[in-house]
């Protein structure tokens, strides 16, 4: 979905002019998405704790 948007906007065409390879592009997009997901997860857990959520049982 994200790469599709990049194709429509012409970003991939501009990136082909650089030394960035396919693996670098996919790695960068994947890393960015993982970072966003991690931040969202932490914020959700902090919000749950703020409203008094208490997990029971093992975290594993």
OpenMM code with the backbone's topology and positions (N, CA, C; nanometers):
from openmm import Vec3, app, unit

residues = "UNK UNK UNK UNK UNK UNK UNK UNK UNK UNK UNK UNK UNK UNK UNK UNK UNK UNK UNK UNK UNK UNK UNK UNK UNK UNK UNK UNK UNK UNK UNK UNK UNK UNK UNK UNK UNK UNK UNK UNK UNK UNK UNK UNK UNK UNK UNK UNK UNK UNK UNK UNK UNK UNK UNK UNK UNK UNK UNK UNK".split()
positions = [
    Vec3(0.0821, -0.1177, 0.0000),
    Vec3(0.0000, 0.0000, 0.0000),
    Vec3(0.0877, 0.1257, 0.0000),
    Vec3(0.1883, 0.1252, 0.0825),
    Vec3(0.2758, 0.2424, 0.0903),
    Vec3(0.3576, 0.2564, -0.0376),
    Vec3(0.4094, 0.1447, -0.0875),
    Vec3(0.4888, 0.1520, -0.2099),
    Vec3(0.4026, 0.1900, -0.3295),
    Vec3(0.2756, 0.1507, -0.3282),
    Vec3(0.1844, 0.1905, -0.4355),
    Vec3(0.1685, 0.3413, -0.4423),
    Vec3(0.1598, 0.4036, -0.3263),
    Vec3(0.1500, 0.5497, -0.3211),
    Vec3(0.2779, 0.6130, -0.3757),
    Vec3(0.3913, 0.5523, -0.3436),
    Vec3(0.5190, 0.6056, -0.3918),
    Vec3(0.5272, 0.5969, -0.5442),
    Vec3(0.4723, 0.4905, -0.6017),
    Vec3(0.4720, 0.4762, -0.7477),
    Vec3(0.3862, 0.5865, -0.8092),
    Vec3(0.2680, 0.6097, -0.7536),
    Vec3(0.1783, 0.7125, -0.8077),
    Vec3(0.2387, 0.8519, -0.7965),
    Vec3(0.3104, 0.8785, -0.6898),
    Vec3(0.3676, 1.0120, -0.6698),
    Vec3(0.4985, 1.0316, -0.7459),
    Vec3(0.5524, 0.9250, -0.8016),
    Vec3(0.6763, 0.9367, -0.8776),
    Vec3(0.8020, 0.9321, -0.7929),
    Vec3(0.7878, 0.9003, -0.6659),
    Vec3(0.9043, 0.8954, -0.5776),
    Vec3(1.0008, 0.7862, -0.6198),
    Vec3(0.9475, 0.6709, -0.6591),
    Vec3(1.0350, 0.5599, -0.6982),
    Vec3(1.1157, 0.5943, -0.8223),
    Vec3(1.0574, 0.6691, -0.9129),
    Vec3(1.1308, 0.7096, -1.0331),
    Vec3(1.2501, 0.7978, -0.9942),
    Vec3(1.2286, 0.8881, -0.8988),
    Vec3(1.3385, 0.9740, -0.8539),
    Vec3(1.4432, 0.8941, -0.7768),
    Vec3(1.3980, 0.7939, -0.6993),
    Vec3(1.4929, 0.7138, -0.6227),
    Vec3(1.5815, 0.6287, -0.7127),
    Vec3(1.5312, 0.5931, -0.8309),
    Vec3(1.6133, 0.5146, -0.9233),
    Vec3(1.7365, 0.5915, -0.9695),
    Vec3(1.7330, 0.7218, -0.9600),
    Vec3(1.8477, 0.8036, -0.9989),
    Vec3(1.9578, 0.8007, -0.8932),
    Vec3(1.9271, 0.7529, -0.7746),
    Vec3(2.0256, 0.7461, -0.6668),
    Vec3(2.0868, 0.6067, -0.6620),
    Vec3(2.1739, 0.5848, -0.5673),
    Vec3(2.2383, 0.4545, -0.5519),
    Vec3(2.1573, 0.3595, -0.4646),
    Vec3(2.0403, 0.4009, -0.4215),
    Vec3(1.9569, 0.3191, -0.3350),
    Vec3(1.9030, 0.1995, -0.4120),
    Vec3(1.9274, 0.0805, -0.3585),
    Vec3(1.8787, -0.0410, -0.4226),
    Vec3(1.7427, -0.0820, -0.3696),
    Vec3(1.6901, -0.1888, -0.4266),
    Vec3(1.5583, -0.2389, -0.3858),
    Vec3(1.5580, -0.2808, -0.2397),
    Vec3(1.6638, -0.3502, -0.1988),
    Vec3(1.6716, -0.3966, -0.0601),
    Vec3(1.6768, -0.2783, 0.0362),
    Vec3(1.7484, -0.1749, -0.0002),
    Vec3(1.7561, -0.0561, 0.0841),
    Vec3(1.6226, 0.0140, 0.0967),
    Vec3(1.5503, 0.0230, -0.0137),
    Vec3(1.4188, 0.0866, -0.0112),
    Vec3(1.3215, 0.0070, 0.0740),
    Vec3(1.3136, -0.1233, 0.0497),
    Vec3(1.2225, -0.2069, 0.1279),
    Vec3(1.2627, -0.2101, 0.2746),
    Vec3(1.3929, -0.2147, 0.3008),
    Vec3(1.4402, -0.2132, 0.4387),
    Vec3(1.4044, -0.0836, 0.5094),
    Vec3(1.4194, 0.0279, 0.4400),
    Vec3(1.3860, 0.1569, 0.4988),
    Vec3(1.2375, 0.1712, 0.5274),
    Vec3(1.1550, 0.1283, 0.4331),
    Vec3(1.0101, 0.1354, 0.4527),
    Vec3(0.9686, 0.0444, 0.5674),
    Vec3(1.0250, -0.0771, 0.5704),
    Vec3(0.9922, -0.1721, 0.6766),
    Vec3(1.0340, -0.1182, 0.8126),
    Vec3(1.1536, -0.0644, 0.8212),
    Vec3(1.2033, -0.0095, 0.9475),
    Vec3(1.1159, 0.1065, 0.9958),
    Vec3(1.0767, 0.1929, 0.9041),
    Vec3(0.9915, 0.3058, 0.9417),
    Vec3(0.8561, 0.2577, 0.9932),
    Vec3(0.7976, 0.1592, 0.9272),
    Vec3(0.6676, 0.1069, 0.9701),
    Vec3(0.6782, 0.0360, 1.1046),
    Vec3(0.7885, -0.0352, 1.1265),
    Vec3(0.8083, -0.1021, 1.2555),
    Vec3(0.8229, 0.0002, 1.3675),
    Vec3(0.8910, 0.1094, 1.3404),
    Vec3(0.9070, 0.2150, 1.4402),
    Vec3(0.7719, 0.2777, 1.4754),
    Vec3(0.6915, 0.3058, 1.3750),
    Vec3(0.5582, 0.3626, 1.3989),
    Vec3(0.4737, 0.2657, 1.4808),
    Vec3(0.4766, 0.1370, 1.4457),
    Vec3(0.3977, 0.0369, 1.5186),
    Vec3(0.4437, 0.0254, 1.6636),
    Vec3(0.5741, 0.0326, 1.6871),
    Vec3(0.6272, 0.0239, 1.8228),
    Vec3(0.5820, 0.1433, 1.9067),
    Vec3(0.5905, 0.2621, 1.8501),
    Vec3(0.5474, 0.3823, 1.9225),
    Vec3(0.3980, 0.3748, 1.9531),
    Vec3(0.3184, 0.3298, 1.8571),
    Vec3(0.1742, 0.3174, 1.8801),
    Vec3(0.1444, 0.2169, 1.9907),
    Vec3(0.2162, 0.1051, 1.9912),
    Vec3(0.1946, 0.0029, 2.0936),
    Vec3(0.2273, 0.0570, 2.2321),
    Vec3(0.3386, 0.1268, 2.2438),
    Vec3(0.3771, 0.1850, 2.3728),
    Vec3(0.2722, 0.2858, 2.4188),
    Vec3(0.2237, 0.3689, 2.3278),
    Vec3(0.1218, 0.4676, 2.3646),
    Vec3(-0.0082, 0.4013, 2.4088),
    Vec3(-0.0455, 0.2924, 2.3444),
    Vec3(-0.1671, 0.2202, 2.3837),
    Vec3(-0.1513, 0.1631, 2.5238),
    Vec3(-0.0366, 0.1009, 2.5515),
    Vec3(-0.0137, 0.0456, 2.6851),
    Vec3(-0.0104, 0.1551, 2.7913),
    Vec3(0.0529, 0.2671, 2.7619),
    Vec3(0.0557, 0.3778, 2.8579),
    Vec3(-0.0845, 0.4333, 2.8814),
    Vec3(-0.1628, 0.4429, 2.7757),
    Vec3(-0.3008, 0.4885, 2.7908),
    Vec3(-0.3833, 0.3926, 2.8740),
    Vec3(-0.3627, 0.2627, 2.8530),
    Vec3(-0.4354, 0.1623, 2.9309),
    Vec3(-0.3980, 0.1716, 3.0786),
    Vec3(-0.2704, 0.1893, 3.1058),
    Vec3(-0.2269, 0.2037, 3.2453),
    Vec3(-0.2827, 0.3315, 3.3072),
    Vec3(-0.2930, 0.4363, 3.2273),
    Vec3(-0.3431, 0.5641, 3.2786),
    Vec3(-0.4895, 0.5557, 3.3206),
    Vec3(-0.5661, 0.4683, 3.2560),
    Vec3(-0.7077, 0.4558, 3.2924),
    Vec3(-0.7315, 0.3417, 3.3898),
    Vec3(-0.6226, 0.2831, 3.4410),
    Vec3(-0.6353, 0.1840, 3.5468),
    Vec3(-0.6367, 0.0390, 3.5038),
    Vec3(-0.5965, 0.0092, 3.3826),
    Vec3(-0.5930, -0.1294, 3.3370),
    Vec3(-0.4856, -0.2056, 3.4135),
    Vec3(-0.5195, -0.3245, 3.4578),
    Vec3(-0.4240, -0.4103, 3.5268),
    Vec3(-0.4329, -0.5498, 3.4660),
    Vec3(-0.3259, -0.5926, 3.4019),
    Vec3(-0.3245, -0.7245, 3.3382),
    Vec3(-0.3100, -0.8324, 3.4440),
    Vec3(-0.3821, -0.9412, 3.4249),
    Vec3(-0.3705, -1.0549, 3.5153),
    Vec3(-0.3083, -1.1704, 3.4389),
    Vec3(-0.2263, -1.2456, 3.5067),
    Vec3(-0.1614, -1.3593, 3.4429),
    Vec3(-0.0251, -1.3221, 3.3884),
    Vec3(0.0322, -1.4169, 3.3173),
    Vec3(0.1665, -1.3998, 3.2635),
    Vec3(0.1643, -1.3112, 3.1394),
    Vec3(0.2684, -1.2322, 3.1233),
    Vec3(0.2802, -1.1492, 3.0041),
    Vec3(0.3228, -1.2330, 2.8839),
    Vec3(0.3821, -1.3473, 2.9099),
    Vec3(0.4250, -1.4364, 2.8019),
    Vec3(0.3102, -1.5221, 2.7682),
] * unit.nanometer
topology = app.Topology()
chain = topology.addChain("A")
for resn in residues:
    res = topology.addResidue(resn, chain)
    for name in ("N", "CA", "C"):
        topology.addAtom(name, app.Element.getBySymbol(name[0]), res)
